């Protein structure tokens, strides 16, 4: 029989899920409003991007911190589980690098490509994380 407790594992996993929600959800929301802003208020794009960065990057760091904390708290794992974890770590790293490249360039084509890759790899890392937690 399963029991319900609020313990350090609940706290740790909740922080991780919150951090991932902000990082991935923020990318989805900002990506969804950019076309409308570009048409109606293009001068606002920079302010919106900076505002998301002030929130998104600390939560990305929190997701990494709590992810490491989660890994340190694990009992033994299978080779397949470890391989999936490696894929997730690669996706998280790619997401972060592409998001950083997106904000570091002024070239529209590079911005579009890196934003798309950052979002797709973030969502893929989320899905693999759910697989690992099941």
DSSP file (Angstrom, degrees, kcal/mol; ACC not computed):
  #  RESIDUE AA STRUCTURE BP1 BP2  ACC     N-H-->O    O-->H-N    N-H-->O    O-->H-N    TCO  KAPPA ALPHA  PHI   PSI    X-CA   Y-CA   Z-CA
    1    1 A X              0   0    0      0, 0.0     2,-0.3     0, 0.0     0, 0.0   0.000 360.0 360.0 360.0 137.3    0.0    0.0    0.0
    2    2 A X        -     0   0    0      1,-0.0     2,-0.3     2,-0.0     0, 0.0  -0.637 360.0-155.1 -87.8 144.5    1.3    3.5   -0.9
    3    3 A X        -     0   0    0     -2,-0.3     2,-0.5     2,-0.0    -1,-0.0  -0.766  12.1-125.5-115.3 161.8    1.4    6.2    1.7
    4    4 A X        +     0   0    0     -2,-0.3     2,-0.3     2,-0.0    -2,-0.0  -0.939  38.0 156.1-111.5 125.6    1.3   10.0    1.4
    5    5 A X        -     0   0    0     -2,-0.5     2,-0.7     2,-0.0     5,-0.1  -0.989  39.7-135.8-143.1 152.1    4.0   12.0    3.0
    6    6 A X        +     0   0    0     -2,-0.3     2,-0.2     4,-0.1    -2,-0.0  -0.933  51.1 141.6-106.3 108.5    5.6   15.4    2.6
    7    7 A X     >  -     0   0    0     -2,-0.7     4,-2.2     0, 0.0     5,-0.2  -0.630  68.8 -75.2-133.5-170.6    9.3   14.8    2.8
    8    8 A X  H  > S+     0   0    0      1,-0.2     4,-2.9     2,-0.2     5,-0.2   0.833 127.9  56.0 -63.9 -31.7   12.5   16.0    1.3
    9    9 A X  H  > S+     0   0    0      2,-0.2     4,-2.8     1,-0.2     5,-0.3   0.925 107.6  48.3 -65.7 -43.5   11.8   13.9   -1.9
   10   10 A X  H  > S+     0   0    0      2,-0.2     4,-2.4     1,-0.2    -2,-0.2   0.928 114.3  46.7 -60.3 -45.3    8.4   15.7   -2.3
   11   11 A X  H  X S+     0   0    0     -4,-2.2     4,-2.4     2,-0.2    -2,-0.2   0.937 114.0  47.4 -61.3 -48.9   10.1   19.0   -1.9
   12   12 A X  H  X S+     0   0    0     -4,-2.9     4,-2.0     1,-0.2    -2,-0.2   0.928 115.3  43.7 -61.0 -48.9   13.0   18.2   -4.3
   13   13 A X  H  X S+     0   0    0     -4,-2.8     4,-2.8     2,-0.2     5,-0.2   0.885 112.3  53.7 -67.5 -38.3   10.8   16.8   -7.0
   14   14 A X  H  X S+     0   0    0     -4,-2.4     4,-2.7    -5,-0.3    -1,-0.2   0.921 109.0  48.7 -62.3 -43.4    8.3   19.7   -6.6
   15   15 A X  H  X S+     0   0    0     -4,-2.4     4,-2.6     2,-0.2    -1,-0.2   0.910 112.2  49.5 -60.9 -41.5   11.1   22.2   -7.1
   16   16 A X  H  X S+     0   0    0     -4,-2.0     4,-2.4     2,-0.2    -2,-0.2   0.934 112.1  46.7 -64.3 -46.0   12.3   20.4  -10.1
   17   17 A X  H  X S+     0   0    0     -4,-2.8     4,-2.6     2,-0.2    -2,-0.2   0.915 112.8  50.5 -63.6 -42.6    8.8   20.3  -11.7
   18   18 A X  H  X S+     0   0    0     -4,-2.7     4,-2.3    -5,-0.2    -2,-0.2   0.934 111.0  48.7 -59.3 -46.6    8.3   24.0  -10.9
   19   19 A X  H  X S+     0   0    0     -4,-2.6     4,-2.4     1,-0.2    -2,-0.2   0.910 112.7  47.2 -61.6 -43.1   11.6   24.9  -12.5
   20   20 A X  H  X>S+     0   0    0     -4,-2.4     4,-2.9     2,-0.2     5,-0.6   0.893 109.7  54.5 -66.3 -39.3   10.9   22.9  -15.6
   21   21 A X  H  X5S+     0   0    0     -4,-2.6     4,-1.9    -5,-0.2     5,-0.5   0.923 111.3  44.5 -59.3 -44.4    7.4   24.4  -15.9
   22   22 A X  H  X5S+     0   0    0     -4,-2.3     4,-2.0     3,-0.2     5,-0.2   0.935 117.3  44.7 -67.1 -45.6    8.8   27.9  -15.8
   23   23 A X  H  X5S+     0   0    0     -4,-2.4     4,-1.5    -5,-0.2    -2,-0.2   0.964 124.8  30.8 -64.4 -53.6   11.6   27.1  -18.3
   24   24 A X  H  X5S+     0   0    0     -4,-2.9     4,-2.0     2,-0.2    -3,-0.2   0.941 123.2  47.3 -73.4 -47.8    9.6   25.1  -20.8
   25   25 A X  H  X<S+     0   0    0     -4,-1.9     4,-2.7    -5,-0.6     5,-0.2   0.881 110.0  54.3 -62.1 -38.4    6.3   26.9  -20.3
   26   26 A X  H  X S+     0   0    0     -4,-2.0     4,-2.9    -5,-0.5     5,-0.3   0.903 107.2  50.4 -62.4 -41.2    8.0   30.3  -20.5
   27   27 A X  H  X S+     0   0    0     -4,-1.5     4,-2.5    -5,-0.2    -1,-0.2   0.910 111.7  48.6 -62.5 -41.0    9.5   29.4  -23.9
   28   28 A X  H  X S+     0   0    0     -4,-2.0     4,-1.9     2,-0.2    -2,-0.2   0.938 114.6  44.7 -64.5 -46.7    6.1   28.3  -25.2
   29   29 A X  H  X S+     0   0    0     -4,-2.7     4,-1.8     2,-0.2    -2,-0.2   0.944 116.2  44.8 -65.1 -48.7    4.4   31.5  -23.9
   30   30 A X  H  X S+     0   0    0     -4,-2.9     4,-1.6     1,-0.2    -1,-0.2   0.929 113.6  51.0 -62.9 -43.4    7.0   33.9  -25.2
   31   31 A X  H  X S+     0   0    0     -4,-2.5     4,-0.6    -5,-0.3    -1,-0.2   0.853 109.9  51.2 -61.0 -34.0    7.2   32.1  -28.5
   32   32 A X  H  < S+     0   0    0     -4,-1.9     4,-0.4     1,-0.2    -1,-0.2   0.826 113.3  43.0 -74.1 -31.5    3.5   32.3  -28.9
   33   33 A X  H  X S+     0   0    0     -4,-1.8     4,-2.5    -3,-0.2     5,-0.2   0.664  92.8  82.7 -90.5 -14.8    3.3   36.1  -28.2
   34   34 A X  H  X S+     0   0    0     -4,-1.6     4,-3.0     1,-0.2     5,-0.2   0.910  88.5  51.6 -57.7 -46.4    6.3   37.1  -30.3
   35   35 A X  H  X S+     0   0    0     -4,-0.6     4,-1.6     1,-0.2    -1,-0.2   0.918 113.0  45.5 -59.7 -41.3    4.4   37.2  -33.7
   36   36 A X  H  > S+     0   0    0     -4,-0.4     4,-2.6     2,-0.2     5,-0.4   0.914 115.0  47.5 -67.1 -41.7    1.7   39.4  -32.3
   37   37 A X  H  X S+     0   0    0     -4,-2.5     4,-2.2     1,-0.2     7,-0.2   0.903 107.7  56.0 -64.4 -40.5    4.2   41.7  -30.6
   38   38 A X  H  < S+     0   0    0     -4,-3.0     4,-0.4    -5,-0.2    -1,-0.2   0.872 114.3  40.6 -60.5 -36.5    6.3   41.9  -33.8
   39   39 A X  H  < S+     0   0    0     -4,-1.6    -2,-0.2    -5,-0.2    -1,-0.2   0.922 130.9  22.2 -76.3 -45.7    3.2   43.1  -35.7
   40   40 A X  H  < S+     0   0    0     -4,-2.6    -3,-0.2     1,-0.2    -2,-0.2   0.840 138.4  13.1 -95.9 -37.3    1.7   45.5  -33.1
   41   41 A X    ><  +     0   0    0     -4,-2.2     3,-2.1    -5,-0.4     4,-0.4  -0.485  59.9 163.5-142.3  65.8    4.6   46.5  -30.8
   42   42 A X  G >  S+     0   0    0     -4,-0.4     3,-1.1     1,-0.3     4,-0.4   0.795  76.2  64.9 -60.3 -26.4    8.0   45.5  -32.2
   43   43 A X  G 3  S+     0   0    0      1,-0.2     4,-0.5     2,-0.1    -1,-0.3   0.711  95.2  60.7 -67.6 -18.1    9.7   47.8  -29.7
   44   44 A X  G <> S+     0   0    0     -3,-2.1     4,-2.5    -7,-0.2    -1,-0.2   0.639  80.8  84.6 -83.4 -15.1    8.5   45.6  -26.9
   45   45 A X  H <> S+     0   0    0     -3,-1.1     4,-2.7    -4,-0.4     5,-0.2   0.902  89.2  48.7 -56.7 -45.5   10.2   42.5  -28.0
   46   46 A X  H  > S+     0   0    0     -4,-0.4     4,-2.4    -3,-0.3    -1,-0.2   0.913 112.1  48.4 -63.2 -42.8   13.5   43.3  -26.4
   47   47 A X  H  > S+     0   0    0     -4,-0.5     4,-2.3     2,-0.2    -1,-0.2   0.900 112.4  48.9 -65.2 -40.3   11.9   44.1  -23.0
   48   48 A X  H  X S+     0   0    0     -4,-2.5     4,-2.5     2,-0.2    -2,-0.2   0.930 111.6  49.4 -64.5 -44.8    9.8   40.9  -23.1
   49   49 A X  H  X S+     0   0    0     -4,-2.7     4,-2.4    -5,-0.2    -2,-0.2   0.914 112.5  47.3 -61.5 -43.3   12.9   38.8  -23.9
   50   50 A X  H  X S+     0   0    0     -4,-2.4     4,-2.1     2,-0.2    -1,-0.2   0.898 110.7  52.3 -65.6 -39.6   14.9   40.4  -21.1
   51   51 A X  H  X S+     0   0    0     -4,-2.3     4,-1.0     1,-0.2    -2,-0.2   0.919 110.9  46.9 -63.4 -43.0   12.0   40.0  -18.6
   52   52 A X  H >X S+     0   0    0     -4,-2.5     4,-4.8     1,-0.2     3,-0.6   0.915 109.6  54.8 -64.2 -40.5   11.8   36.3  -19.5
   53   53 A X  H 3X S+     0   0    0     -4,-2.4     4,-1.5     1,-0.2     5,-0.4   0.873 102.6  56.0 -59.8 -37.7   15.6   36.0  -19.2
   54   54 A X  H 3< S+     0   0    0     -4,-2.1    -1,-0.2     1,-0.2     4,-0.2   0.802 123.2  26.8 -65.0 -27.8   15.5   37.4  -15.6
   55   55 A X  H <X S+     0   0    0     -4,-1.0     4,-1.6    -3,-0.6    -2,-0.2   0.835 120.6  52.9 -97.8 -45.8   13.0   34.6  -14.7
   56   56 A X  H  X S+     0   0    0     -4,-4.8     4,-2.4     1,-0.2    -3,-0.2   0.905 105.1  51.2 -63.2 -47.3   13.9   31.8  -17.1
   57   57 A X  H  X S+     0   0    0     -4,-1.5     4,-2.5    -5,-0.3    -1,-0.2   0.908 109.2  49.2 -64.9 -43.0   17.6   31.5  -16.5
   58   58 A X  H  > S+     0   0    0     -5,-0.4     4,-2.3    -4,-0.2    -1,-0.2   0.899 113.7  47.8 -61.2 -36.4   17.4   31.2  -12.7
   59   59 A X  H  X S+     0   0    0     -4,-1.6     4,-2.4     2,-0.2    -2,-0.2   0.845 108.7  53.8 -73.0 -31.2   14.7   28.6  -13.1
   60   60 A X  H  X S+     0   0    0     -4,-2.4     4,-2.1     2,-0.2    -2,-0.2   0.929 110.6  47.5 -62.5 -44.2   16.9   26.7  -15.7
   61   61 A X  H  X S+     0   0    0     -4,-2.5     4,-2.8     1,-0.2    -2,-0.2   0.902 110.6  51.5 -62.7 -40.9   19.7   26.8  -13.1
   62   62 A X  H  X S+     0   0    0     -4,-2.3     4,-3.1     1,-0.2     5,-0.3   0.896 107.7  52.8 -62.6 -39.6   17.2   25.5  -10.5
   63   63 A X  H  X S+     0   0    0     -4,-2.4     4,-1.9     2,-0.2    -1,-0.2   0.907 111.5  45.9 -62.4 -40.9   16.2   22.7  -12.8
   64   64 A X  H  X S+     0   0    0     -4,-2.1     4,-2.4     2,-0.2    -2,-0.2   0.938 114.1  48.3 -66.4 -46.3   19.8   21.7  -13.2
   65   65 A X  H  X S+     0   0    0     -4,-2.8     4,-2.4     1,-0.2    -2,-0.2   0.942 115.4  43.0 -59.2 -49.6   20.5   21.9   -9.5
   66   66 A X  H  X S+     0   0    0     -4,-3.1     4,-2.6     1,-0.2    -1,-0.2   0.817 110.8  57.0 -70.1 -28.6   17.4   19.9   -8.6
   67   67 A X  H  X S+     0   0    0     -4,-1.9     4,-2.4    -5,-0.3    -1,-0.2   0.917 109.3  45.0 -64.6 -42.9   18.1   17.4  -11.4
   68   68 A X  H  X S+     0   0    0     -4,-2.4     4,-2.4     2,-0.2    -2,-0.2   0.907 112.8  51.6 -65.1 -41.4   21.6   16.7   -9.9
   69   69 A X  H  X S+     0   0    0     -4,-2.4     4,-0.9    -5,-0.2    -2,-0.2   0.903 109.6  50.5 -60.8 -41.9   20.0   16.5   -6.5
   70   70 A X  H >< S+     0   0    0     -4,-2.6     3,-0.7     1,-0.2     4,-0.3   0.932 110.3  48.9 -61.1 -46.1   17.5   14.0   -7.9
   71   71 A X  H >< S+     0   0    0     -4,-2.4     3,-1.3     1,-0.3    -2,-0.2   0.888 108.2  53.8 -62.9 -38.3   20.3   11.9   -9.4
   72   72 A X  H 3< S+     0   0    0     -4,-2.4    -1,-0.3     1,-0.3    -2,-0.2   0.723 107.1  53.6 -68.1 -19.8   22.3   11.9   -6.2
   73   73 A X  T << S+     0   0    0     -4,-0.9    -1,-0.3    -3,-0.7    -2,-0.2   0.394  86.8 111.4 -94.8   2.5   19.2   10.6   -4.3
   74   74 A X    <   -     0   0    0     -3,-1.3     3,-0.1    -4,-0.3     2,-0.0  -0.483  57.8-142.1 -82.0 144.5   18.6    7.6   -6.6
   75   75 A X        -     0   0    0      1,-0.2    -1,-0.1    -2,-0.2    -2,-0.0  -0.081  61.8 -40.1 -77.2-164.8   19.1    4.0   -5.7
   76   76 A X        -     0   0    0      1,-0.0     2,-0.3    -2,-0.0    -1,-0.2  -0.228  64.7-160.3 -59.3 148.3   20.5    1.6   -8.3
   77   77 A X        -     0   0    0     -3,-0.1     2,-0.1     1,-0.0    -1,-0.0  -0.907  16.2-109.5-131.0 158.8   19.4    2.1  -11.9
   78   78 A X     >  -     0   0    0     -2,-0.3     4,-2.4     1,-0.1     5,-0.2  -0.333  30.5-110.1 -82.8 167.2   19.4   -0.1  -15.0
   79   79 A X  H  > S+     0   0    0      2,-0.2     4,-2.2     1,-0.2     5,-0.1   0.890 120.5  51.5 -63.1 -39.9   21.6    0.4  -18.1
   80   80 A X  H  > S+     0   0    0      2,-0.2     4,-2.3     1,-0.2    -1,-0.2   0.905 109.8  49.3 -64.9 -41.1   18.5    1.4  -20.1
   81   81 A X  H  > S+     0   0    0      1,-0.2     4,-2.3     2,-0.2    -2,-0.2   0.917 111.1  49.8 -63.3 -43.5   17.5    4.0  -17.5
   82   82 A X  H  X S+     0   0    0     -4,-2.4     4,-2.2     2,-0.2    -2,-0.2   0.875 109.5  51.7 -63.5 -37.7   21.1    5.4  -17.4
   83   83 A X  H  X S+     0   0    0     -4,-2.2     4,-2.0     2,-0.2    -1,-0.2   0.921 109.9  48.8 -65.2 -43.0   21.0    5.6  -21.2
   84   84 A X  H  X S+     0   0    0     -4,-2.3     4,-2.5     1,-0.2    -2,-0.2   0.889 109.4  53.1 -63.6 -38.3   17.7    7.6  -21.1
   85   85 A X  H  X S+     0   0    0     -4,-2.3     4,-2.8     2,-0.2    -1,-0.2   0.905 106.8  52.5 -62.5 -40.7   19.2    9.8  -18.5
   86   86 A X  H  X S+     0   0    0     -4,-2.2     4,-2.1     2,-0.2    -2,-0.2   0.903 109.2  49.3 -60.6 -41.3   22.2   10.5  -20.8
   87   87 A X  H  X S+     0   0    0     -4,-2.0     4,-2.4     2,-0.2    -2,-0.2   0.919 111.0  50.2 -62.7 -43.8   19.8   11.5  -23.6
   88   88 A X  H  X S+     0   0    0     -4,-2.5     4,-2.7     1,-0.2    -2,-0.2   0.933 109.7  50.0 -61.5 -45.5   17.9   13.8  -21.2
   89   89 A X  H  X S+     0   0    0     -4,-2.8     4,-2.5     1,-0.2    -1,-0.2   0.892 110.6  50.3 -61.3 -39.8   21.1   15.5  -20.1
   90   90 A X  H  X S+     0   0    0     -4,-2.1     4,-2.5     2,-0.2    -1,-0.2   0.915 111.2  48.7 -62.7 -43.6   22.1   16.0  -23.7
   91   91 A X  H  X S+     0   0    0     -4,-2.4     4,-2.4     2,-0.2    -2,-0.2   0.895 111.2  49.7 -64.4 -40.8   18.7   17.5  -24.5
   92   92 A X  H  X S+     0   0    0     -4,-2.7     4,-2.4     2,-0.2    -2,-0.2   0.931 112.3  47.8 -63.1 -45.7   18.9   19.8  -21.5
   93   93 A X  H  X S+     0   0    0     -4,-2.5     4,-2.7     1,-0.2     5,-0.2   0.924 112.6  48.5 -61.9 -44.4   22.4   21.0  -22.5
   94   94 A X  H  X S+     0   0    0     -4,-2.5     4,-2.6     1,-0.2     5,-0.2   0.892 110.0  52.9 -63.1 -39.9   21.3   21.6  -26.1
   95   95 A X  H  X S+     0   0    0     -4,-2.4     4,-2.4     2,-0.2    -2,-0.2   0.945 112.2  44.3 -59.3 -49.3   18.3   23.5  -24.8
   96   96 A X  H  X S+     0   0    0     -4,-2.4     4,-2.4     2,-0.2    -2,-0.2   0.911 114.2  48.6 -64.1 -43.7   20.5   25.8  -22.7
   97   97 A X  H  X S+     0   0    0     -4,-2.7     4,-2.8     2,-0.2    -1,-0.2   0.928 113.8  46.6 -63.3 -44.8   23.1   26.3  -25.4
   98   98 A X  H  X S+     0   0    0     -4,-2.6     4,-2.6     2,-0.2    -2,-0.2   0.888 111.6  50.9 -66.9 -38.2   20.5   27.1  -28.1
   99   99 A X  H  X S+     0   0    0     -4,-2.4     4,-1.9    -5,-0.2    -1,-0.2   0.916 112.2  47.8 -63.8 -41.5   18.6   29.5  -25.7
  100  100 A X  H  X S+     0   0    0     -4,-2.4     4,-1.1     2,-0.2    -2,-0.2   0.925 112.5  48.2 -64.3 -44.5   21.9   31.3  -25.0
  101  101 A X  H  X S+     0   0    0     -4,-2.8     4,-0.8     1,-0.2     3,-0.4   0.902 108.2  56.6 -61.5 -40.0   22.8   31.4  -28.7
  102  102 A X  H >< S+     0   0    0     -4,-2.6     3,-0.6     1,-0.2    -1,-0.2   0.911 112.3  40.0 -57.7 -44.5   19.3   32.8  -29.4
  103  103 A X  H 3< S+     0   0    0     -4,-1.9    -1,-0.2     1,-0.2    -2,-0.2   0.623 112.1  58.8 -82.2 -11.0   19.7   35.7  -27.0
  104  104 A X  H 3< S+     0   0    0     -4,-1.1     2,-0.3    -3,-0.4    -1,-0.2   0.500  97.2  66.0 -97.1  -4.7   23.3   36.3  -28.0
  105  105 A X    <<  -     0   0    0     -4,-0.8     0, 0.0    -3,-0.6     0, 0.0  -0.831  54.0-160.0-119.8 156.6   22.8   37.0  -31.7
  106  106 A X        +     0   0    0     -2,-0.3     2,-0.6     5,-0.0    -1,-0.1   0.360  62.4 110.7-107.8   0.6   21.2   39.7  -33.8
  107  107 A X     >  -     0   0    0      1,-0.2     4,-2.6     2,-0.0     5,-0.2  -0.679  61.7-148.5 -81.0 117.3   20.9   37.5  -36.9
  108  108 A X  H  > S+     0   0    0     -2,-0.6     4,-2.5     1,-0.2     5,-0.2   0.857  94.5  51.3 -56.1 -40.7   17.2   36.7  -37.5
  109  109 A X  H  > S+     0   0    0      1,-0.2     4,-2.4     2,-0.2    -1,-0.2   0.926 112.7  45.4 -65.1 -43.2   17.8   33.3  -39.1
  110  110 A X  H  > S+     0   0    0      2,-0.2     4,-2.7     1,-0.2     5,-0.3   0.899 112.0  53.0 -65.4 -40.4   20.0   32.2  -36.2
  111  111 A X  H  X S+     0   0    0     -4,-2.6     4,-2.1     1,-0.2    -2,-0.2   0.929 111.7  45.4 -60.8 -45.0   17.6   33.5  -33.7
  112  112 A X  H  X S+     0   0    0     -4,-2.5     4,-2.2    -5,-0.2    -2,-0.2   0.931 115.2  45.7 -65.1 -46.3   14.7   31.6  -35.2
  113  113 A X  H  X S+     0   0    0     -4,-2.4     4,-2.5     1,-0.2     5,-0.2   0.933 115.5  45.6 -64.0 -46.8   16.6   28.3  -35.6
  114  114 A X  H  X S+     0   0    0     -4,-2.7     4,-2.5     1,-0.2    -1,-0.2   0.860 111.7  52.1 -69.2 -34.0   18.1   28.4  -32.1
  115  115 A X  H  X S+     0   0    0     -4,-2.1     4,-2.3    -5,-0.3    -1,-0.2   0.929 111.6  47.5 -64.6 -43.7   14.7   29.3  -30.5
  116  116 A X  H  X S+     0   0    0     -4,-2.2     4,-2.6    -5,-0.2     5,-0.2   0.920 113.8  46.1 -63.1 -44.2   13.1   26.4  -32.2
  117  117 A X  H  X S+     0   0    0     -4,-2.5     4,-2.7     2,-0.2     5,-0.3   0.908 111.3  52.9 -66.4 -40.8   15.8   24.0  -31.2
  118  118 A X  H  X S+     0   0    0     -4,-2.5     4,-1.8    -5,-0.2    -2,-0.2   0.922 113.1  44.0 -59.8 -43.9   15.8   25.3  -27.6
  119  119 A X  H  X S+     0   0    0     -4,-2.3     4,-2.5     2,-0.2     5,-0.2   0.944 114.8  47.1 -67.8 -47.6   12.0   24.7  -27.4
  120  120 A X  H  X S+     0   0    0     -4,-2.6     4,-2.4     1,-0.2    -2,-0.2   0.911 114.9  46.3 -62.5 -42.5   12.0   21.3  -29.0
  121  121 A X  H  X S+     0   0    0     -4,-2.7     4,-2.4    -5,-0.2    -1,-0.2   0.847 111.1  53.3 -71.0 -31.8   14.9   20.0  -26.9
  122  122 A X  H  X S+     0   0    0     -4,-1.8     4,-2.0    -5,-0.3    -2,-0.2   0.936 112.0  44.2 -64.6 -46.5   13.3   21.4  -23.8
  123  123 A X  H  X S+     0   0    0     -4,-2.5     4,-2.3     2,-0.2    -2,-0.2   0.909 113.5  51.0 -65.2 -41.4   10.0   19.6  -24.5
  124  124 A X  H  X S+     0   0    0     -4,-2.4     4,-2.5    -5,-0.2    -1,-0.2   0.903 109.1  50.9 -63.2 -40.6   11.9   16.4  -25.4
  125  125 A X  H  X S+     0   0    0     -4,-2.4     4,-2.4     1,-0.2    -1,-0.2   0.889 109.1  52.3 -63.4 -38.6   13.9   16.6  -22.1
  126  126 A X  H  X S+     0   0    0     -4,-2.0     4,-2.2     2,-0.2    -2,-0.2   0.928 110.0  48.0 -60.3 -46.0   10.6   17.0  -20.2
  127  127 A X  H  X S+     0   0    0     -4,-2.3     4,-2.3     1,-0.2    -2,-0.2   0.921 112.3  47.8 -63.9 -44.6    9.1   13.9  -21.9
  128  128 A X  H  X S+     0   0    0     -4,-2.5     4,-2.4     1,-0.2    -1,-0.2   0.888 109.5  55.0 -64.1 -37.2   12.2   11.9  -21.2
  129  129 A X  H  X S+     0   0    0     -4,-2.4     4,-1.5     2,-0.2    -2,-0.2   0.898 107.1  49.4 -61.3 -40.5   12.1   13.1  -17.6
  130  130 A X  H  X S+     0   0    0     -4,-2.2     4,-1.0     1,-0.2     3,-0.2   0.918 109.9  51.9 -64.1 -42.2    8.6   11.9  -17.2
  131  131 A X  H >< S+     0   0    0     -4,-2.3     3,-0.6     1,-0.2    -2,-0.2   0.908 109.6  49.8 -58.4 -41.4    9.7    8.5  -18.7
  132  132 A X  H 3< S+     0   0    0     -4,-2.4    -1,-0.2     1,-0.2    -2,-0.2   0.784 109.5  51.3 -69.7 -26.9   12.5    8.3  -16.1
  133  133 A X  H 3<        0   0    0     -4,-1.5    -1,-0.2    -3,-0.2    -2,-0.2   0.638 360.0 360.0 -86.4 -13.2   10.1    9.1  -13.2
  134  134 A X    <<        0   0    0     -4,-1.0    -1,-0.2    -3,-0.6    -2,-0.1   0.491 360.0 360.0 -75.7 360.0    7.6    6.5  -14.1
